[in-house]
């Protein structure tokens, strides 16, 4: 359902925006005609495979490839020596960044392996079975080292160093101290010591969250052809074709103009398909063989060696005064970076207290190396961990104060003019409206009854990003418009972008023919991530449509022999100012040859008007006190979309984020043994929720338009994953009276908490 909170700039109705057309790519995907990365098949194509480390931390003493090279059907073998050396330089990936030396060493290990599954060498063969046989014939001699697997272990002074030359940057200064701590930063607002001194009630707890994977169904893949004229074409599943182009060109030390990336359809990403893994390997193998090379990861490789999200250790402390106002908050946030620097404590720190107006805040963030794959974004990266801590504390404050958790959130709500501890001051936001909608919902008004059943509330925030987007469109003679843009469509953005162009031109969404183009066919466009695509690429389409509109006004003026100032355009119709002459969009499109030829619009944008988004989740659960299993009974999510351009897409994003957040809350974790080996690298053992684990997820779309966008759009894809872990934890407390401070809250962990509550005497 949608809750219209206010109208934007006096506009109450749109012709296209807010409707529910059939997705432009829907038929192809339903009938199986859509082409994904693994569907590539080319004449003479070879198949590649990767040698991966059986150790979590080890020096590479030698690599002997002779047996593999002698195998019939093997056409090439490569190691890191086949990749050009890189400078010590940070490259922005659109959502996160990478040091080029580390990027190279992650693609193929350079002297040392830093996690179980780290790539060491690669082969190309006439078929995949021969390639896999060759992998087993490559002899790698290792000097095994002690792994460190938690941030607490890695931060000790005597901890084994992953990168011998890594020094800690603290508060913007290089300390010169060698450590596994890459970065320490701080955000400070007001006087937190004075705030806690004035507090009537203070709650402080510690929280551990496990490493988890994004869980996309399609594995990473890449096919590359390095042609005789030194042009490189890469076909792959990616969230950002231009990001792949930039990374691949840097790793191969060639100009970006020499690399063309063709983005295939993508079977999920959620932040995990931004960094490159196979693309440079396929390209170098292709150069060595003169033939196209295709590489597809197995599910085990995906789990072992691509970027999961960061596990974390968080200390959180909050205080309230006698009136129930939050007066102080402190967070210590140590996040895993994996084997190389670049973690997610920074966005976590931006989000941890974001839904609240708190005058005194201190946040210390740490990014820490551990012997796990380098962490990557996962839908609001860092924010779910953070909200698990802060929202659990909020619930405990409400309990001790004896106040309704939604009323408490309303009293302490961030609103327009509130400053976050990391600096930004909110423009118009919809946090209060989300809380009010939750308060008035039928779900919240319904009494929950039954033994060991509980209800939990949590809020969440994600700040969204803008970044670069490009679009181009041409008017066809039949009145349709062909739209070309560069944003990978993960969940319906072809349609949400096309709808914004159609709205300007007064035509149907179905009359726009959108396509996602390769890097040679459209201007630079940043990743599909950061909740930016409908916002930023939609803005590019909006500007592109304005360009078309102005050109068509000129054509109408030319036909009517009047000034362009005397042409009026409204709802897809061009007319003279006295209404004596009119053309529909389709009629004028059919006369372009008479007035000068084709009409094309184009636009590039780098918008700064991101608005950020809030969500509230209500979760009803039941705990089986004999097994510790938590069953989800009912869920509602309330989220501010600014303006829901494509409500079906918005609802799908909300439901998907909640589903993933529930999996994170209850089941999902990387299970490492003491040697640092991943023991659950399959979907049989890495337990993601299915439809059997979840109820129907009720969605409430709130619309408080973002003043920084022409249609008031806010990003919607990330914030729904933020509150689930905390909401489920709070519901467990409401059901059986135990505070859960570890993720996942698996049956075993729930039983431990119940036993501790009962003095070790079994279940409740």
C-alpha angles and dihedrals in degrees: 000000000000127000112203104209100175141340121255117239090336094301109133103169136034127194097220109006111087094026127112111235121171111271112262091229094040101101095047091051096044095051095040098248095120114104120231128187096268091053093073113118122172136174111270092008119168127206124232134207135182133231108224132195118259088203133070096216124015145129117245106233097177144345120211112193098167097104092050093047090053093054115109110252097026110125103174143003125196139186132182089282087073091061117080117249114261134218124241095262135138116232121197112231097189092250105039130345139247137210106234093226090053092044089056092046090051093051089052123002114253110209095320139049115220104187142020106277097024108159114251106167141351137214138198122211141168090258137014095248092057090047091053091047090053091052089062091051096059110099116213120183114208137190100214117222133192112272126220114212108175132052090237091057094042094051094057115110093236095045117129109262118238095196111029094206097044112121128186120256107207123187091342097311128103104237093196088226114134109230146135087249105097099181140008116190134170137207117196133183125175120332110313095186091055090045093055091045089057094046120111093201130025128186123189129179142159125234135196123196124189128231110266136183128233090239100218110172097223116072122227113275141171137183119192136186118193100192129207091258090058095252113140122207120188126191114193148137106260142150090226126027093188091051090053090048092052095046094044093048091049094048092047092042094232131126115271088239088066092061125070118186119200110198112216124201109290127228094209133308113176090186096314098098101061102085119069123243111154103020098086091042093054090046096051092045088051092051090051094049103031089229135099113268125206124199128183124178122230117233089255090055091049092054096040101042115021126080116283121183121272125273112217150194114218132181112197129185128178134175134197132195128230091276092057095253118141106242103172141016134182131185133185106194122186113177131186116249095184120221096332135039120272117089141168104245089105098062089038089057090050090056108034098091097014099119092059140072102229120167098200121044136157122182125181115192129192130188110203135191117232132167096265132097115292105274122245137188120291114185107302090001113220094005099093091055090048096048091048087063102039098038092049089053090048090054092051091050090052091049094051092045091047093231133136109264093226094046088051091051091049092051092050098035123144110236141169107318096023113133121220118221091247091059115262120121113216121246116201107330135174103224095114092046091054091052092047091050090051090049092052096041122119089233094059091044092053114095114237113218136174137080118296092004122134144175125222133192129199138165129213141190138197122184100211125210137235113204129151126324135167135195138177129187137182128202115234123213092246092060097260124120127224110216124196121190138160105228118111108238108231101158113006105307094134085068099039090051094045090050092059091052091046092051092058093047096043094236132124121273086237089061091064114083107201127191135176108232135207122255093267093054106052139029123272112296126180126229128298092248142088089061088280109122105084088036101047106022087040087055090051089052089048091053090044089054091050088054090052092046093054092049092050091049087056090050092050091048090051092051093047094039092231135120118277086238088066094055117095123198119197132157095342096315128109116206140165116255090255091048091236093123129041140175127184116224089254094049093051091045088058091057100052093111089057092054105043110301135269125012117215129174127202138179143174122195139181100185124194099188098098111154107195123228138239133204137186124204129201114197128186116194143170124215122211099214092197096057104018091235116150117212119200108225104174137356134189125183123194116193138172109232095174089223118357100226093180108016094191089056092046092051091048091052091049093049093044093050092049092049092051091045091053090052089051090048099050114019120003123101142127107250111209125180122222090272090058096251117146106238100185103050096146136071088245090065102024097074116215119174120259131197087274090064099050139060123219105292111229114218128204114187113205116196117207101153120233107238089211096069132064091236098028094254122173123186112260109180103085113034096070092068092057104074105037100085092050094042091053091046091051091048090052089054090049090050103044107003101248126125112223115210101168130073128250100041091208122173091264093052092048091050091050090053092048092049091049090050091052096045093256093304098127130254129000 
